[in-house]
Amino acid sequence: MTDAYMQGKDLYATIASGVYKNNYWDNMEHLEDGTPNPEGKKRRSNCKSLLLGKRNVMPPYIVIYKDNDVNLDDKRV
């Protein structure tokens, strides 16, 4: 996370790339060429709670996994 910050990368997109196991740019609101990326915007927004904390009865990572139909038994949390 520190490296991403020092490189000027978006921290939410960096977190999302680890959670969703995809490319950094797949989690940005716009792709590298500037085209809109609505799915990336959604994934990025979902990961804001991991960095900022989310006021909810469930821990934020469970909310993200649940919202995206990820089987928690298959993930190490």
Number of C-alpha atoms within 10 A of each C-alpha: 11 9 8 13 11 8 9 9 14 16 18 22 26 21 22 26 21 11 15 17 9 12 13 21 17 21 27 25 20 16 15 11 6 8 9 13 16 15 14 21 17 14 23 24 17 21 25 17 17 17 11 10 12 15 9 8 7 9 13 20 18 14 17 18 16 12 10 12 9 13 10 12 7 7 9 5 7
